[in-house]
């Protein structure tokens, strides 16, 4: 059955190229995927375990996708003027890779392989996107890949005697689950900010800081020392980043967060704590006032130069 469908696919491809009919490519690529999957299922008839169920997808849809996209790359120049053929090959390859990734991401033993295959799908999407759309493809792809890698890694990283000793209903600690996306939003926000999209960058960093602060409230009383230290360090990073770019919102956000963490951690050493908080806030205010006065002096100098 699978071999017959593959032969039908070859006939469609040959007829399309011989007769100059690009609309035969869509049924050809569908037949290639279907035939490869059927042939792999016939080759591995009795799957056993997670890998036994995943291997037909990997050998069938995975190999067909590799061949189809390889043909797309080899014929890059001729296919530029033939969108039907180009998008048929790329679309079928992307669909096949996604099917393989979805089949493997469900099981612990195959989730790392599925995450790697999903990275190939992101690469296909990026390569086929227009230059203007590539940034959003990278950002969406980073989100999807973060979820896939987290699915593969977090059950091994989180649990008793690991990052957190508290597991909720047999699942990883929600605090550490959220921190993956805190880091992702901060990285994407910084990338946006320094690439000339300050508004979008500030929004993403604000989302990261808000998620971090919300998580920090949840670990004040019941969190572990590692969780509380993580919140303190990242809030300090928010403060330093705000000072570096001269953004008052993140300076005060980070300073307030660090002060709150220190108040809680050093609540039995009141006088020392108050002194440290005062010094910390004085440093932040001095840095902001220095930036503001410098900007005002520059503006006054420019005005004097124009009048003269």
Backbone as JSON, one array per atom type, in Angstrom:
{
  "sequence": "XXXXXXXXXXXXXXXXXXXXXXXXXXXXXXXXXXXXXXXXXXXXXXXXXXXXXXXXXXXXXXXXXXXXXXXXXXXXXXXXXXXXXXXXXXXXXXXXXXXXXXXXXXXXXXXXXXXXXXXXXXXXXXXXXXXXXXXXXXXXXXXXXXXXXXXXXXXXXXXXXXXXXXXXXXXXXXXXXXXXXXXXXXXXXXXXXXXXXXXXXXXXXXXXXXXXXXXXXXXXXXXXXXXXXXXXXXXXXXXXXXXXXXXXXXXXXXXXXXXXXXXXXXXXXXXXXXXXXXXXXXXXXXXXXXXXXXXXXXXXXXXXXXXX",
  "N": [[0.83, -1.21, 0.0], [1.84, 1.34, 0.93], [4.11, 1.6, -0.75], [2.88, 1.69, -3.24], [1.47, 4.11, -3.12], [3.61, 5.86, -2.95], [4.74, 5.45, -5.49], [2.68, 6.54, -6.99], [2.96, 9.2, -6.22], [5.46, 9.81, -7.37], [4.74, 9.61, -10.06], [2.97, 11.79, -10.26], [4.75, 13.93, -9.77], [6.51, 13.63, -11.96], [4.74, 13.99, -14.12], [3.95, 16.61, -13.67], [6.36, 18.07, -14.04], [6.98, 17.32, -16.66], [4.76, 17.99, -18.25], [4.44, 20.62, -17.6], [2.7, 21.47, -15.56], [2.09, 22.96, -12.77], [0.17, 22.61, -10.77], [-0.07, 19.98, -10.2], [1.71, 19.43, -8.23], [0.79, 19.82, -5.47], [-1.02, 17.47, -4.95], [0.99, 15.58, -5.37], [2.93, 15.96, -3.32], [1.38, 15.46, -1.07], [0.72, 12.77, -1.49], [3.3, 11.75, -1.32], [3.96, 12.15, 1.41], [1.89, 10.66, 2.63], [2.31, 8.1, 1.55], [4.92, 7.51, 2.46], [4.5, 7.42, 5.23], [2.68, 5.3, 5.41], [4.26, 3.21, 4.4], [6.29, 3.12, 6.33], [4.78, 2.36, 8.55], [4.09, -0.21, 7.74], [6.6, -1.34, 7.71], [7.37, -1.3, 10.38], [5.5, -3.06, 12.07], [4.64, -3.87, 14.63], [4.64, -1.95, 17.1], [6.41, -1.26, 20.1], [6.37, 0.14, 23.21], [7.25, 3.64, 23.89], [9.16, 4.54, 21.99], [8.74, 2.65, 20.03], [6.22, 3.35, 19.05], [6.83, 5.86, 18.1], [8.8, 5.64, 16.17], [7.77, 4.84, 13.53], [6.61, 7.3, 12.72], [8.86, 8.94, 12.68], [10.53, 7.66, 10.81], [8.85, 7.62, 8.62], [7.09, 10.11, 8.03], [9.09, 11.89, 8.8], [11.4, 11.25, 7.2], [10.3, 11.64, 4.64], [9.71, 14.37, 4.74], [12.29, 15.42, 4.94], [13.35, 14.72, 2.43], [11.6, 16.09, 0.7], [12.0, 18.79, 1.45], [14.68, 18.97, 0.95], [14.65, 18.78, -1.85], [13.37, 21.18, -2.34], [15.35, 23.03, -1.51], [17.49, 22.41, -3.19], [16.49, 23.17, -5.65], [16.27, 25.93, -5.51], [16.7, 28.38, -7.02], [15.25, 27.91, -9.59], [12.66, 27.58, -8.54], [11.89, 30.02, -7.55], [10.33, 31.51, -9.29], [8.08, 29.99, -9.37], [5.62, 29.74, -7.48], [3.64, 27.86, -6.67], [4.78, 25.27, -6.83], [6.98, 25.73, -5.14], [5.83, 26.41, -2.62], [4.33, 24.13, -2.21], [6.25, 22.08, -1.8], [7.67, 23.16, 0.44], [5.58, 23.55, 2.27], [4.53, 20.94, 2.64], [6.8, 19.68, 3.71], [7.09, 21.12, 6.1], [4.65, 20.48, 7.36], [4.95, 17.69, 7.66], [7.19, 17.54, 9.4], [6.14, 18.82, 11.66], [4.12, 16.99, 12.35], [5.67, 14.79, 13.12], [7.01, 15.91, 15.33], [4.85, 16.46, 17.08], [3.97, 13.88, 17.53], [6.05, 12.83, 19.04], [6.45, 14.48, 21.25], [4.81, 13.92, 23.33], [5.69, 11.88, 24.98], [8.01, 11.04, 27.56], [10.47, 9.78, 26.92], [10.89, 10.28, 24.23], [10.76, 12.98, 23.95], [12.92, 14.8, 23.84], [14.05, 14.31, 21.32], [11.85, 15.02, 19.77], [11.71, 17.76, 20.36], [14.07, 18.66, 19.14], [13.42, 18.1, 16.48], [11.29, 19.82, 16.2], [12.68, 22.22, 16.25], [13.78, 22.13, 13.71], [11.45, 22.54, 12.22], [10.88, 25.18, 12.93], [13.09, 26.37, 11.76], [12.52, 25.91, 9.03], [10.18, 27.47, 8.76], [11.27, 30.01, 9.27], [13.12, 30.27, 7.14], [11.46, 30.29, 4.92], [9.92, 32.54, 5.28], [9.15, 35.99, 4.53], [11.53, 38.73, 4.51], [10.52, 40.8, 6.19], [8.78, 39.45, 7.85], [10.31, 37.74, 9.32], [11.27, 38.34, 11.89], [9.04, 38.1, 13.62], [8.55, 35.43, 13.2], [10.8, 34.29, 14.37], [10.37, 35.01, 17.03], [7.89, 33.78, 17.69], [8.65, 31.17, 17.14], [10.67, 30.86, 19.07], [9.13, 30.9, 21.39], [7.56, 28.57, 21.05], [9.58, 26.63, 20.91], [10.72, 26.95, 23.44], [8.63, 26.0, 25.06], [8.62, 23.33, 24.19], [11.23, 22.38, 24.84], [11.14, 22.82, 27.55], [9.13, 21.01, 28.24], [10.53, 18.64, 27.75], [12.64, 18.81, 29.56], [11.96, 19.69, 32.16], [10.79, 17.88, 33.93], [12.89, 16.34, 34.69], [14.56, 18.2, 35.85], [13.13, 19.38, 37.91], [11.88, 18.56, 41.03], [11.79, 16.37, 43.9], [14.66, 16.92, 45.93], [15.93, 18.34, 43.94], [15.87, 21.25, 41.93], [13.66, 22.27, 43.27], [12.0, 21.33, 46.19], [9.34, 20.95, 46.29], [6.59, 19.58, 44.82], [3.76, 19.88, 42.91], [0.89, 18.08, 42.99], [2.17, 15.96, 41.7], [3.29, 17.22, 39.53], [5.66, 19.49, 37.95], [7.03, 22.25, 39.83], [5.02, 25.12, 39.78], [6.21, 27.65, 39.93], [8.85, 27.4, 38.88], [8.19, 26.58, 36.35], [7.05, 28.9, 35.29], [9.27, 30.57, 35.24], [10.83, 29.98, 33.03], [9.55, 31.33, 31.0], [9.71, 33.91, 31.9], [12.45, 34.45, 31.56], [12.6, 34.09, 28.79], [10.85, 36.14, 27.81], [12.25, 38.36, 28.74], [14.68, 38.19, 27.32], [13.78, 38.36, 24.62], [12.59, 40.86, 24.8], [14.81, 42.52, 25.36], [16.21, 42.14, 22.97], [14.4, 43.24, 21.12], [14.38, 45.89, 22.1], [17.04, 46.87, 21.76], [17.26, 46.68, 19.06], [15.98, 48.77, 17.97], [13.24, 48.91, 18.46], [11.87, 50.19, 20.76], [9.45, 50.52, 22.19], [8.01, 48.07, 21.95], [9.98, 46.46, 23.07], [10.13, 47.43, 25.74], [7.6, 46.7, 26.57], [7.69, 43.85, 26.49], [9.75, 43.32, 28.33], [8.53, 44.42, 30.54], [6.39, 42.62, 30.83], [7.87, 40.34, 31.52], [9.02, 41.23, 33.96], [6.69, 41.67, 35.44], [5.59, 39.06, 35.56], [7.63, 37.83, 36.96], [7.53, 39.26, 39.4], [4.96, 38.6, 40.28], [5.28, 35.85, 40.63], [7.18, 36.0, 42.64], [5.69, 36.94, 44.81], [4.31, 34.67, 45.41], [6.19, 32.96, 46.53], [7.11, 34.03, 48.83], [6.35, 33.25, 51.45], [6.16, 30.45, 51.36], [8.07, 29.48, 49.64], [11.22, 28.06, 48.48], [14.71, 28.5, 49.48], [16.26, 28.73, 47.17], [14.4, 29.62, 45.28], [13.64, 32.14, 46.32], [16.09, 33.45, 46.26], [16.53, 33.46, 43.5], [14.46, 35.21, 42.63], [15.31, 37.58, 43.88], [17.82, 38.03, 42.62], [17.07, 38.36, 39.91], [15.39, 40.58, 40.06], [17.28, 42.45, 40.82], [18.73, 42.47, 38.45], [16.81, 43.67, 36.79], [16.8, 46.23, 37.94], [19.48, 47.07, 37.44], [19.49, 46.97, 34.64], [17.57, 48.93, 34.11], [18.92, 51.19, 35.1], [21.04, 51.17, 33.3], [19.91, 51.81, 30.8], [18.6, 54.09, 31.42], [15.9, 54.1, 32.23], [13.23, 55.03, 34.06], [11.0, 53.61, 35.03], [11.75, 50.87, 35.21], [13.93, 51.11, 36.87], [12.8, 51.96, 39.32], [11.01, 49.87, 39.69], [12.72, 47.62, 39.89], [14.27, 48.46, 42.09], [12.33, 48.68, 44.12], [11.51, 46.02, 44.23], [13.91, 44.67, 44.97], [14.35, 45.91, 47.43], [12.07, 45.01, 48.83], [12.57, 42.25, 48.88], [14.91, 42.22, 50.42], [13.99, 43.33, 52.78], [12.32, 41.3, 53.64], [14.11, 39.13, 53.86], [15.92, 40.04, 55.74], [14.51, 40.68, 58.0], [14.84, 40.46, 60.73], [16.96, 42.03, 61.37], [16.77, 44.96, 61.72], [17.88, 47.65, 61.79], [20.29, 47.5, 60.32], [19.24, 46.63, 57.92], [17.57, 48.8, 57.13], [19.5, 50.76, 56.72], [20.96, 49.71, 54.54], [18.96, 49.62, 52.57], [18.41, 52.34, 52.32], [20.84, 53.32, 51.3], [20.89, 51.96, 48.88], [18.59, 52.94, 47.51], [19.28, 55.63, 47.43], [21.45, 55.56, 45.69], [20.16, 54.8, 43.3], [18.43, 57.0, 42.88], [20.31, 59.06, 42.64], [21.61, 58.27, 40.28], [19.55, 58.49, 38.39], [18.87, 61.24, 38.61], [21.26, 62.35, 37.79], [21.33, 61.55, 35.11], [19.08, 62.96, 34.18], [19.77, 65.67, 34.67], [22.0, 65.88, 33.06], [20.86, 65.53, 30.52], [19.25, 67.83, 30.47], [21.18, 69.82, 30.54], [22.45, 69.39, 28.1], [20.35, 70.0, 26.37], [20.03, 72.75, 26.97], [22.48, 73.71, 26.08], [22.28, 73.19, 23.34], [20.18, 74.94, 22.71], [21.36, 77.43, 23.24], [23.35, 77.42, 21.31], [21.86, 77.5, 18.96], [20.66, 80.03, 19.19], [22.87, 81.71, 19.01]],
  "CA": [[0.0, 0.0, 0.0], [2.69, 2.52, 1.01], [4.94, 1.69, -1.95], [2.02, 2.08, -4.36], [1.19, 5.54, -3.0], [4.84, 6.55, -3.32], [4.84, 5.41, -6.96], [1.72, 7.54, -7.49], [3.57, 10.51, -6.0], [6.49, 9.99, -8.4], [4.02, 9.86, -11.32], [2.49, 13.18, -10.22], [5.91, 14.81, -9.94], [6.99, 13.53, -13.34], [3.75, 14.6, -15.01], [3.99, 18.06, -13.47], [7.56, 18.62, -14.68], [6.98, 17.05, -18.1], [3.66, 18.71, -18.91], [4.41, 22.02, -17.18], [1.48, 21.68, -14.77], [2.51, 23.08, -11.36], [-0.89, 22.24, -9.83], [0.06, 18.57, -9.83], [2.61, 19.31, -7.09], [0.1, 19.57, -4.18], [-1.32, 16.05, -4.71], [2.21, 14.79, -5.35], [3.57, 16.01, -2.01], [0.49, 14.77, -0.13], [0.93, 11.34, -1.72], [4.63, 11.39, -0.8], [3.86, 12.04, 2.86], [1.02, 9.54, 3.0], [2.96, 6.86, 1.18], [6.05, 7.25, 3.36], [3.97, 7.04, 6.54], [2.12, 3.95, 5.29], [5.36, 2.26, 4.23], [6.95, 2.99, 7.63], [3.9, 1.56, 9.41], [4.21, -1.6, 7.31], [7.93, -1.82, 8.07], [7.38, -1.49, 11.84], [4.09, -3.39, 12.3], [4.32, -4.14, 16.04], [5.37, -1.0, 17.95], [6.47, -1.56, 21.53], [6.85, 1.27, 23.98], [7.15, 4.98, 23.31], [9.97, 4.61, 20.77], [8.1, 1.81, 19.01], [5.16, 4.13, 18.42], [7.35, 7.08, 17.5], [9.7, 5.33, 15.07], [7.13, 4.96, 12.21], [6.48, 8.71, 12.37], [10.19, 9.47, 12.38], [11.02, 7.07, 9.56], [7.93, 7.9, 7.52], [6.89, 11.54, 7.79], [10.36, 12.59, 8.94], [12.25, 11.08, 6.02], [9.64, 12.28, 3.5], [9.89, 15.82, 4.88], [13.69, 15.73, 4.61], [13.53, 14.63, 0.97], [10.84, 17.16, 0.04], [12.64, 20.1, 1.64], [15.93, 18.92, 0.22], [14.33, 19.15, -3.23], [13.08, 22.62, -2.33], [16.6, 23.78, -1.41], [18.31, 22.17, -4.39], [15.9, 23.91, -6.77], [15.91, 27.26, -5.0], [16.61, 29.38, -8.1], [14.12, 27.7, -10.5], [11.36, 27.64, -7.87], [11.54, 31.39, -7.18], [9.28, 31.97, -10.19], [6.99, 29.01, -9.36], [5.19, 29.69, -6.08], [2.86, 26.66, -6.34], [5.72, 24.19, -6.56], [7.81, 26.07, -3.98], [5.05, 26.32, -1.39], [3.92, 22.74, -2.02], [7.36, 21.36, -1.18], [7.95, 23.7, 1.77], [4.43, 23.31, 3.15], [4.47, 19.52, 2.99], [7.91, 19.4, 4.61], [6.76, 21.7, 7.41], [3.58, 19.67, 7.95], [5.5, 16.4, 8.08], [8.04, 17.73, 10.57], [5.26, 19.1, 12.79], [3.47, 15.74, 12.75], [6.66, 14.0, 13.86], [7.24, 16.56, 16.63], [3.68, 16.26, 17.93], [3.91, 12.47, 17.92], [7.09, 12.51, 20.0], [6.52, 15.37, 22.41], [3.9, 13.43, 24.37], [6.33, 10.88, 25.83], [9.27, 11.51, 28.14], [11.65, 9.21, 26.29], [11.07, 10.81, 22.87], [10.48, 14.42, 23.93], [14.1, 15.55, 23.4], [14.12, 14.18, 19.86], [10.76, 15.82, 19.22], [12.09, 19.18, 20.47], [15.05, 18.92, 18.08], [12.7, 18.12, 15.2], [10.52, 21.06, 16.18], [13.61, 23.27, 15.86], [13.85, 22.09, 12.25], [10.23, 23.18, 11.71], [11.08, 26.63, 13.09], [14.04, 26.77, 10.72], [11.8, 25.95, 7.75], [9.31, 28.64, 8.77], [12.11, 31.2, 9.15], [13.71, 30.34, 5.81], [10.42, 30.57, 3.92], [9.26, 33.8, 5.54], [9.69, 37.19, 3.93], [12.4, 39.41, 5.47], [9.77, 41.57, 7.18], [8.08, 38.55, 8.77], [11.22, 36.81, 9.99], [11.39, 38.63, 13.31], [7.92, 37.49, 14.34], [8.74, 33.98, 13.12], [11.79, 33.93, 15.38], [9.79, 35.16, 18.37], [6.92, 32.7, 17.89], [9.42, 29.94, 17.19], [11.34, 30.79, 20.37], [8.11, 30.53, 22.37], [7.21, 27.16, 20.85], [10.74, 25.81, 21.29], [10.84, 26.99, 24.9], [7.64, 25.07, 25.6], [9.02, 21.95, 23.88], [12.4, 22.03, 25.64], [10.68, 22.73, 28.94], [8.43, 19.72, 28.37], [11.51, 17.57, 27.79], [13.66, 18.96, 30.6], [11.61, 20.16, 33.5], [10.5, 16.77, 34.83], [14.18, 15.88, 35.2], [15.19, 19.26, 36.63], [12.31, 19.8, 39.04], [11.36, 17.44, 41.8], [12.45, 16.24, 45.2], [16.14, 16.96, 45.96], [16.5, 19.03, 42.79], [15.73, 22.69, 42.08], [12.61, 22.57, 44.22], [11.54, 20.15, 46.88], [7.88, 20.95, 46.33], [5.98, 19.19, 43.55], [2.31, 20.06, 43.06], [0.09, 17.03, 42.35], [3.01, 15.17, 40.82], [3.75, 18.05, 38.42], [6.73, 20.42, 38.33], [6.63, 23.44, 40.58], [4.57, 26.19, 38.87], [7.14, 28.78, 39.94], [9.93, 27.19, 37.92], [7.58, 26.55, 35.01], [6.87, 30.28, 34.83], [10.54, 31.28, 35.08], [11.3, 29.81, 31.65], [8.94, 32.37, 30.17], [10.28, 35.17, 32.37], [13.74, 34.62, 30.87], [12.33, 34.24, 27.35], [10.32, 37.48, 27.55], [13.31, 39.34, 28.96], [15.63, 38.12, 26.2], [13.13, 38.92, 23.44], [12.41, 42.29, 25.02], [16.09, 43.18, 25.15], [16.5, 42.1, 21.53], [13.55, 44.27, 20.5], [14.76, 47.24, 22.53], [18.32, 47.3, 21.17], [17.18, 46.67, 17.6], [15.25, 49.95, 17.54], [11.81, 48.82, 18.76], [11.88, 50.41, 22.2], [8.13, 50.35, 22.79], [7.77, 46.63, 22.06], [10.95, 45.92, 24.01], [9.72, 47.76, 27.1], [6.42, 45.9, 26.89], [8.08, 42.47, 26.78], [10.48, 43.31, 29.6], [7.51, 44.65, 31.57], [5.71, 41.34, 31.04], [8.79, 39.48, 32.27], [9.12, 41.73, 35.33], [5.41, 41.42, 36.1], [5.48, 37.63, 35.87], [8.6, 37.56, 38.03], [7.01, 39.83, 40.65], [3.82, 37.79, 40.7], [5.83, 34.62, 41.17], [7.85, 36.31, 43.89], [4.69, 37.01, 45.87], [3.89, 33.32, 45.76], [7.23, 32.2, 47.22], [7.58, 34.77, 50.0], [6.13, 32.5, 52.68], [6.28, 28.99, 51.23], [9.08, 29.11, 48.67], [12.53, 27.6, 48.97], [15.75, 29.51, 49.42], [16.66, 28.91, 45.78], [13.39, 30.45, 44.61], [13.73, 33.52, 46.81], [17.33, 34.02, 45.73], [16.3, 33.7, 42.07], [13.67, 36.43, 42.5], [16.15, 38.71, 44.27], [18.84, 38.27, 41.59], [16.45, 38.88, 38.69], [14.94, 41.96, 40.31], [18.49, 43.27, 40.74], [19.02, 42.63, 37.02], [15.88, 44.68, 36.31], [17.29, 47.53, 38.4], [20.7, 47.42, 36.71], [19.11, 47.25, 33.25], [16.93, 50.24, 34.09], [19.97, 52.2, 35.23], [21.86, 51.19, 32.1], [19.23, 52.48, 29.68], [17.98, 55.31, 31.89], [14.45, 53.95, 32.25], [12.79, 55.21, 35.44], [10.04, 52.58, 35.43], [12.43, 49.64, 35.62], [14.78, 51.43, 38.02], [11.99, 51.93, 40.53], [10.47, 48.52, 39.82], [13.78, 46.77, 40.43], [14.66, 48.91, 43.43], [11.28, 48.29, 45.05], [11.55, 44.58, 44.4], [15.09, 44.3, 45.76], [14.11, 46.35, 48.81], [11.1, 44.11, 49.45], [13.26, 40.98, 49.17], [15.84, 42.42, 51.52], [13.18, 43.52, 53.99], [11.84, 40.01, 54.1], [15.22, 38.26, 54.24], [16.65, 40.59, 56.88], [13.49, 41.3, 58.85], [15.27, 40.42, 62.13], [18.09, 42.95, 61.52], [16.06, 46.13, 61.23], [18.69, 48.85, 61.56], [21.19, 47.23, 59.2], [18.42, 46.55, 56.73], [17.16, 50.13, 56.73], [20.67, 51.46, 56.19], [21.27, 49.2, 53.22], [17.9, 50.06, 51.65], [18.59, 53.77, 52.08], [21.97, 53.49, 50.39], [20.48, 51.43, 47.56], [17.67, 53.89, 46.87], [20.01, 56.87, 47.16], [22.23, 55.32, 44.48], [19.26, 54.81, 42.15], [17.97, 58.38, 42.67], [21.46, 59.83, 42.14], [21.86, 57.91, 38.88], [18.49, 59.07, 37.56], [19.02, 62.7, 38.59], [22.43, 62.67, 36.98], [20.94, 61.44, 33.71], [18.14, 64.03, 33.85], [20.47, 66.96, 34.62], [22.85, 65.86, 31.87], [20.02, 65.77, 29.35], [18.82, 69.23, 30.49], [22.34, 70.65, 30.16], [22.64, 69.25, 26.66], [19.29, 70.76, 25.7], [20.32, 74.17, 27.1], [23.6, 74.01, 25.19], [21.78, 73.24, 21.96], [19.41, 76.15, 22.53], [22.28, 78.56, 23.17], [24.04, 77.36, 20.03], [20.95, 77.96, 17.91], [20.45, 81.48, 19.29], [24.07, 82.4, 18.56]],
  "C": [[0.87, 1.27, 0.0], [3.54, 2.7, -0.23], [4.12, 2.14, -3.15], [1.72, 3.58, -4.31], [2.43, 6.35, -3.34], [5.06, 6.56, -4.83], [3.88, 6.42, -7.57], [2.28, 8.95, -7.32], [4.62, 10.8, -7.07], [5.84, 10.28, -9.75], [3.52, 11.3, -11.38], [3.63, 14.16, -10.44], [6.4, 14.81, -11.39], [6.04, 14.19, -14.31], [3.78, 16.11, -14.89], [5.18, 18.68, -14.19], [7.55, 18.44, -16.19], [5.95, 17.9, -18.84], [3.57, 20.18, -18.52], [3.15, 22.37, -16.41], [1.85, 21.78, -13.28], [1.44, 22.62, -10.37], [-0.95, 20.75, -9.55], [1.0, 18.38, -8.64], [1.88, 19.1, -5.76], [-0.32, 18.12, -3.98], [-0.07, 15.18, -4.67], [2.85, 14.78, -3.97], [2.7, 15.33, -0.95], [0.66, 13.25, -0.27], [2.28, 10.89, -1.19], [4.6, 11.22, 0.71], [3.05, 10.81, 3.27], [1.68, 8.2, 2.68], [4.12, 6.51, 2.1], [5.56, 6.8, 4.73], [3.39, 5.62, 6.49], [3.22, 2.9, 5.16], [6.1, 2.05, 5.55], [6.1, 2.16, 8.59], [3.95, 0.08, 9.04], [5.57, -2.19, 7.69], [8.05, -2.1, 9.56], [5.96, -1.83, 12.3], [3.71, -3.53, 13.77], [5.11, -3.2, 16.94], [5.3, -1.41, 19.41], [7.08, -0.39, 22.26], [6.74, 2.58, 23.24], [7.94, 5.08, 22.0], [9.38, 3.76, 19.66], [6.97, 2.53, 18.31], [5.65, 5.35, 17.68], [8.17, 6.8, 16.23], [9.01, 5.36, 13.69], [6.92, 6.41, 11.78], [7.83, 9.28, 11.94], [10.7, 8.95, 11.04], [10.13, 7.41, 8.37], [7.83, 9.38, 7.2], [8.21, 12.3, 7.88], [11.24, 12.47, 7.71], [11.63, 11.72, 4.78], [9.82, 13.79, 3.55], [11.31, 16.23, 4.52], [13.92, 15.7, 3.1], [12.82, 15.78, 0.26], [11.54, 18.51, 0.23], [14.03, 20.13, 1.02], [15.74, 19.28, -1.25], [14.03, 20.64, -3.34], [14.37, 23.44, -2.3], [17.46, 23.61, -2.65], [17.8, 22.99, -5.57], [15.49, 25.32, -6.36], [15.73, 28.27, -6.13], [15.45, 29.12, -9.05], [12.76, 27.88, -9.83], [10.97, 29.06, -7.45], [10.4, 31.93, -8.04], [8.09, 31.02, -10.23], [6.48, 28.84, -7.93], [4.41, 28.42, -5.73], [3.78, 25.5, -5.99], [6.53, 24.48, -5.29], [7.04, 25.87, -2.68], [4.53, 24.91, -1.15], [5.02, 21.95, -1.32], [7.62, 21.83, 0.25], [6.82, 23.39, 2.74], [4.32, 21.87, 3.57], [5.6, 19.14, 3.94], [7.63, 19.92, 6.02], [5.68, 20.87, 8.11], [4.12, 18.33, 8.46], [6.35, 16.52, 9.33], [7.19, 18.02, 11.81], [4.54, 17.85, 13.27], [4.41, 14.87, 13.55], [6.88, 14.59, 15.25], [6.07, 16.33, 17.58], [3.56, 14.81, 18.39], [4.91, 12.14, 19.02], [7.07, 13.31, 21.28], [5.69, 14.85, 23.57], [4.6, 12.51, 25.37], [7.68, 11.37, 26.32], [10.47, 11.03, 27.34], [11.92, 9.76, 24.88], [10.95, 12.33, 22.8], [11.68, 15.24, 23.49], [14.26, 15.49, 21.89], [13.04, 15.02, 19.2], [11.08, 17.31, 19.28], [13.11, 19.55, 19.4], [14.39, 18.98, 16.71], [11.85, 19.38, 15.08], [11.41, 22.25, 15.82], [13.8, 23.3, 14.35], [12.63, 22.73, 11.62], [10.34, 24.7, 11.82], [12.05, 27.15, 12.03], [13.4, 26.85, 9.35], [10.92, 27.2, 7.68], [10.11, 29.93, 8.6], [12.65, 31.36, 7.74], [12.69, 30.73, 4.75], [9.73, 31.91, 4.12], [9.91, 34.94, 4.78], [10.59, 37.9, 4.95], [11.65, 40.18, 6.54], [9.11, 40.68, 8.23], [9.01, 37.67, 9.57], [11.35, 37.08, 11.48], [10.27, 37.96, 14.1], [8.01, 35.98, 14.3], [9.73, 33.52, 14.19], [11.16, 33.99, 16.77], [8.77, 34.06, 18.66], [7.64, 31.35, 17.99], [10.14, 29.78, 18.52], [10.36, 30.39, 21.46], [7.77, 29.04, 22.27], [8.37, 26.25, 21.28], [10.96, 25.81, 22.8], [9.87, 26.02, 25.55], [8.06, 23.62, 25.37], [10.22, 21.52, 24.72], [12.02, 21.93, 27.11], [9.96, 21.41, 29.19], [9.43, 18.58, 28.5], [12.38, 17.62, 29.04], [13.12, 19.08, 32.01], [11.26, 19.02, 34.44], [11.79, 16.19, 35.41], [14.81, 16.91, 36.11], [14.44, 19.57, 37.91], [11.76, 18.58, 39.75], [12.07, 17.35, 43.13], [13.97, 16.18, 45.06], [16.73, 17.59, 44.71], [16.29, 20.53, 42.98], [14.7, 23.05, 43.14], [12.19, 21.28, 44.89], [10.03, 20.04, 46.91], [7.33, 20.66, 44.95], [4.48, 19.19, 43.75], [1.58, 18.98, 42.27], [0.9, 16.21, 41.36], [3.57, 15.93, 39.63], [4.89, 18.95, 38.88], [6.18, 21.64, 39.04], [6.21, 24.55, 39.62], [5.52, 27.39, 38.83], [8.22, 28.6, 38.9], [9.41, 27.06, 36.5], [7.49, 27.96, 34.45], [8.2, 30.97, 34.54], [11.16, 31.08, 33.69], [10.79, 30.95, 30.79], [9.34, 33.77, 30.63], [11.58, 35.45, 31.62], [13.52, 34.85, 29.38], [11.83, 35.64, 27.03], [11.38, 38.54, 27.75], [14.31, 39.36, 27.8], [15.03, 38.73, 24.94], [12.91, 40.42, 23.58], [13.7, 43.06, 24.83], [16.48, 43.22, 23.69], [15.68, 43.16, 20.79], [14.05, 45.67, 20.84], [16.02, 47.71, 21.82], [18.34, 47.2, 19.66], [16.31, 47.81, 17.08], [13.76, 49.93, 17.78], [11.62, 48.96, 20.27], [10.53, 50.15, 22.85], [7.8, 48.87, 22.99], [8.73, 46.0, 23.06], [10.57, 46.19, 25.45], [8.5, 46.95, 27.52], [6.8, 44.47, 27.27], [8.87, 42.38, 28.09], [9.52, 43.57, 30.76], [6.72, 43.39, 31.88], [6.58, 40.4, 31.86], [8.89, 39.92, 33.73], [7.83, 41.5, 36.11], [5.23, 39.97, 36.48], [6.44, 37.24, 36.99], [8.08, 38.06, 39.38], [5.84, 39.02, 41.18], [4.29, 36.47, 41.28], [6.53, 34.83, 42.49], [6.88, 36.41, 45.06], [4.29, 35.62, 46.34], [4.92, 32.53, 46.55], [7.74, 32.92, 48.47], [7.49, 33.91, 51.26], [6.43, 31.01, 52.53], [7.37, 28.55, 50.25], [10.37, 28.65, 49.31], [13.53, 28.74, 48.9], [16.21, 29.78, 48.0], [15.68, 29.8, 45.03], [13.49, 31.9, 45.04], [15.01, 34.2, 46.31], [17.19, 34.33, 44.24], [15.53, 35.0, 41.86], [14.51, 37.66, 42.82], [17.15, 39.05, 43.16], [18.21, 38.89, 40.34], [15.88, 40.28, 38.88], [16.13, 42.91, 40.32], [18.9, 43.49, 39.29], [18.1, 43.66, 36.4], [16.35, 46.08, 36.7], [18.52, 47.97, 37.61], [20.39, 47.75, 35.25], [18.43, 48.6, 33.14], [17.92, 51.37, 34.23], [20.78, 52.32, 33.95], [21.23, 51.94, 30.95], [18.52, 53.75, 30.11], [16.47, 55.27, 31.91], [13.96, 53.98, 33.69], [11.87, 54.08, 35.92], [10.76, 51.35, 35.96], [13.41, 49.89, 36.76], [13.97, 51.31, 39.31], [11.38, 50.55, 40.77], [11.51, 47.6, 40.45], [14.17, 47.16, 41.83], [13.61, 48.51, 44.46], [11.29, 46.79, 45.29], [12.72, 44.11, 45.24], [14.9, 44.71, 47.22], [13.14, 45.43, 49.52], [11.74, 42.77, 49.8], [14.2, 41.11, 50.36], [15.1, 42.62, 52.84], [12.73, 42.18, 54.55], [13.0, 39.13, 54.6], [15.91, 38.72, 55.51], [15.71, 41.24, 57.89], [13.87, 41.29, 60.34], [16.45, 41.35, 62.4], [17.66, 44.32, 61.0], [16.98, 47.29, 60.89], [19.65, 48.66, 60.39], [20.43, 47.21, 57.88], [18.02, 47.93, 56.22], [18.33, 50.92, 56.15], [21.0, 51.0, 54.77], [20.23, 49.64, 52.19], [18.06, 51.53, 51.33], [19.73, 54.03, 51.1], [21.59, 53.05, 48.97], [19.59, 52.42, 46.83], [18.38, 55.2, 46.56], [20.85, 56.73, 45.89], [21.34, 55.39, 43.23], [18.8, 56.23, 41.84], [19.1, 59.23, 42.11], [21.71, 59.54, 40.67], [20.8, 58.52, 37.97], [18.6, 60.58, 37.48], [20.21, 63.13, 37.75], [22.09, 62.61, 35.49], [20.02, 62.57, 33.29], [18.85, 65.37, 33.73], [21.38, 67.02, 33.4], [22.06, 66.14, 30.62], [19.57, 67.22, 29.29], [19.97, 70.15, 30.07], [22.59, 70.57, 28.67], [21.6, 70.04, 25.89], [19.55, 72.26, 25.79], [21.47, 74.56, 26.2], [23.16, 74.09, 23.75], [20.98, 74.49, 21.72], [20.31, 77.38, 22.41], [22.99, 78.58, 21.81], [23.14, 77.85, 18.91], [20.73, 79.47, 17.96], [21.67, 82.26, 18.79], [24.25, 82.25, 17.05]]
}
